[in-house]
Amino acid sequence: MATGNSDEVYDLLILVDATYSMFNYLESLKISLPKVISISNLTDSFERVGLLAYRDYSEFSRANDGMLEWSGWLQHGEGSGREGAETSAASKSKKVPSVTAESVMRMAANLEPIGGGDYPEATKTGLAYACTLMREDATTIVLLYTDAPPHCWMVADRDKGSNYHAEQAALSKKDTYDGFGQYFIDWVSAAKQLHQGPRKAHVFSFLDRNLGTSALNAGYYNYLSTITRGACLYLTDARPHNIAKVTVDVLLAWMGTGKDGSENVQLPAKLMRYKNGATIKQIKNERDDVANQYFWASTPNPDSKHGHLPAAVGHQHARNKLEKEMEDNVAETALDSNTLRQYLPKRKTPVQDFALRYRTDEIYRRLVATQLMDVIERDVASMSLNPVFGTLWRAICNDRENPERESLITAFGLQIETIKDAEEKARMKLWLEESYDYAAEILEILDSVPEDERYPCVFLDPTIAFTAGKKAQENESAGNSDEVDVRPITEFRRDELLEIGRSCDGRILRRLGKILTQLSFAHSAADLPAHIAVTTNKEVPRIPLSLGSKDNGWKLWRILLHTVLPGTMLAARPAMLLAALSIRIGLTPLFSNASAALLSWKSRWNNLEVPETWNSSCLGLLLDADAEYRKQVQEADNHAEVASGLLGDSDRELFTQLVHYQHARANLLTTLHVDIGWTPDKTAMPVGPTVQCRGCEYPRSVTIMVEKSGGKCGLCITNDFQDANHKSRALNAHVNKHDDATATATWVECSVQACRAQYVCYNPEDLNVRPKCHFCRTQKRVASDTQGKPTAPTLECEQCLSRIIWPHEFRKDIQHPFKCTACVNNRKTVESTETNAERICKENGQGWLLQNTDKTVAEPFQRSLFHTISKAGTDKFMANVRILPELDPDPALTMHGKLIRNKEAMKATLMSWIKQRTFERTPCALCFSDFPNARLLPACRRRGCNQRICEGCLNSWYGSNQSGSIINTAALFCPFCRRLPAARTLAAYGMGIHAVGDLRNAVQERGEWIHAWCSDCGNARRYLERECARGTPDAVQNWRCEGCIAEAQERARIAEQEARDALALVERIDAEGRRNAEQALEEAKRLQEEFRIPVKKCPGCKTRTLKVSGCNHITCTIGGCGTHWCWGCGKEFNRDEIYEHMESEHGGLYG
């Protein structure tokens, strides 16, 4: 064994009560058992591990899920990846068949909590069977989990046919359980057999809280654990993960491998110990009166002073007195690290230093890698909490030669990302980064450098302070932390320094650039400052530049950050990126070393197996370093042509295309200015050519004349007037019989994008919608093959390209080339307007922006760069993908149906953004912080309101209302245009306020009443009259309306009365009845809680659903359902119809 003591051999047997009430304990086995098996394999603590479940004799005849279920023994090393695993000679001689770890864990996962019947369970039988599984040449550690006492005389149901009599009969048979059954008929005999018999055990009892706090019932297990030299404790929080945590920590404490450090970790359990055990060895059997000090063996006769009372009452008083005496003899101690160290029994010889064993045992190293990978995949958080796992993890992190090291580190990082709790994830990330402390290894590297190679060197002078400038400090205090980090470089954490291995974004490069520029250089020992010359490498590390050579494995770049934070060592690829950064910023003393290192990696960047490389920031850094290198070499070589650089020609072209592609995506929303023809919007200008209408006899604009009408205008032909007065008013508006081409008229443009025809509107005051010409309004009357196409007879202006309605029969005197009235009158008819690439693509397609031959990129601008290049392949991407390609013929681009006149200038502007690898940032209209355009969203999505704000402001504005608080009605409206926002905006950011019942009343009465959001019924209710408030009312939380409070009080009154009635019966019933009453009380409380928060069935999948508070719009989260339904009436609705229903039926704010 690893202990070095061959006589000390242990097996581990987990014995669990598997009756109905043990669900949480069975669930905990799924968490704890894999860890227990891994710990056993890594520490050699146990030769065998097994799982035994027991129920009661009511399940004796069941074929499945019967009274006893046994996993079989898992021999040490089986299924662990351990080569040459050995078992003891005794194990071999008995030829006990071994099972796999997977089969043991599978049994734990499949255990069903079944049966029970009466309160006590067949614990005696479970221990008897366990004794048959044990062996004489090993001590068995038994972890016993239960929530009920054994079938002992005082607590058993002794009626005819009860489980007690069945167990007594079974154990009394001569040869039952290999002849051990007779020793387990009596509890005292059972304890002594396990302690003194040929097959010995230490029993550690884990009790449920209800059992543990009952001295009469818990005493049986406290006695058993005390006699067998184990320990008895009960759980104060019986959630599965807590049971598992206590199990593992108790086991580790028994091994002598408690947590490192002085921190005292609290555990959700209490340890029970007898204060006085002087007579404990004198107990003869479970009915011996001597035992009453330790467990319930008999009920003393009633005191004489109670002789006038009925016998039952007298016995109850005697029992209460006995229970009090037992409680006084038990010391309960909250379980924590100190308690485990001080009071828990330990194995005689602590386990071997497994970190030392790792360094000296090759087979053990392979076992550690296998076991740690299994732990990481099952429960990565336990790595930082379990001292065995933590110690071995640090050992393997320091073992650079272990081929499994990188895969373990990668798996660890991936599993951390799956942790949902933000604090737990951050804690695990910090723990992981702190595992990478290589101070001793780096110091050994520095001391091994020959004296004649130690200069030139680089170091950080601790006496030089680089203070941030005033502007940088102002930026920091203003919260612009993305722009500048004013901390001294010695305050950077290790995880911040190691981030270059995952990302090369500007924040990380600025941090490392700050470090590189603050380093000092010495060409010889004479150049060292006096205060540095007298220090050692441990005090002020001096990194020789000679380490930046191929012979030394380019170690300079791997350990350079050790100067800032001792112990920091980069992997090979991040080290090369640090070298690239030094070239990028022009750090002359390190240029030669960095160039040599990067040239050695020239062919290794184009590797799709390293996803961290394939992002625009990393590729951009490599391209910049390559350009700077070629520039430096070219200048040093008298401007000679440089044949190659740090990147191969094909890689340089590929990386450039990828960076352009990524920054084209980033600039889809960047503002571009385009020149297009103007849009008259009820614009007053000369009417232009006119024609005398033969109907109304007015000179009308040719744009409203109707073909084949006998020379009549549209106003005379139409029948859309309400009455004669309306027609008369329309015919005579804004016109007289003396009008000529210079008369002023109102011009508009058809809003249909395919048409965009301009014409004169004689009744602009009646135009309250977007204008639409007569021909587009009558599209439904024309043939289906022409619908959707412009049908208006138009002429195109050769100057502004605007289309003017001009019927064919009135074109006799037109001059060519044609000029519209606006151009003739020298109006500005070409306007510059703002747009972006995304809008242009929606109207014209992506062909002008992205050449994507054969759909090489399946989802352009939608997926990450790594996903894109992985799916497309480097060769196809190079051949088929281009940004802003040169097309022949070059297609015209339009905006709102109008030709973009400055297409080339617009494309050049966009390309300049792309080549600069930047994108437009715009201030949020509410907080005025700068954000990329893609991160700014419409403030309310209402037409006419063009303000865009960041997501944080959207959440803080519309999400300021919370369930149970006062309703801020101002936050229901757009902060700018003061209108109600679009329903989807308030639904997304309003925290459910959009569907609060009677919210409309709160809005209508906001001038008179302050309303609050009831946390119970979820409706808006009057809270306080404004005239009574006299200022801002105090904030409230979990507020409930009067109606809900009255209902809650009545429910509480009923529940209290029921509880009192149930507890009044406890004094008159036995232990079993008490337990049943307590269970009935818990069930009553559950039903009352369910009544308080009603349960309704989803109309789609019929799943019972609780609504705690807030919105009555319920979306079913059951897989495959997704039904949208109304909590108020329980009916199913379409997602787009449910708000309308809640408004009309329940008084919600939205339709």
Beta strands, then each sheet from edge to edge (+ up, - down):
strand 1: 10-17
strand 2: 48-54
strand 3: 68-70
strand 4: 74-75
strand 5: 139-146
strand 6: 201-207
strand 7: 231-235
strand 8: 266-274
strand 9: 330-336
strand 10: 457-459
strand 11: 520-522
strand 12: 542-544
strand 13: 672-677
strand 14: 681-686
strand 15: 690-692
strand 16: 699-701
strand 17: 744-749
strand 18: 757-761
strand 19: 794-796
strand 20: 803-805
strand 21: 830-835
strand 22: 850-852
strand 23: 881-883
strand 24: 894-895
strand 25: 898-899
strand 26: 921-923
strand 27: 930-932
strand 28: 936-938
strand 29: 948-950
strand 30: 1009-1013
strand 31: 1020-1025
strand 32: 1095-1097
strand 33: 1104-1106
strand 34: 1113-1115
strand 35: 1124-1126
sheet 1: 3+ 2- 1- 5- 6- 7- 8+ 9-
sheet 2: 3+ 2- 4+
sheet 3: 11+ 10- 12+
sheet 4: 13+ 21-
sheet 5: 14+ 17- 18+ 20+ 19-
sheet 6: 15+ 16-
sheet 7: 22+ 23-
sheet 8: 24+ 25-
sheet 9: 26+ 27-
sheet 10: 28+ 29-
sheet 11: 30+ 31-
sheet 12: 32+ 33-
sheet 13: 34+ 35-
end
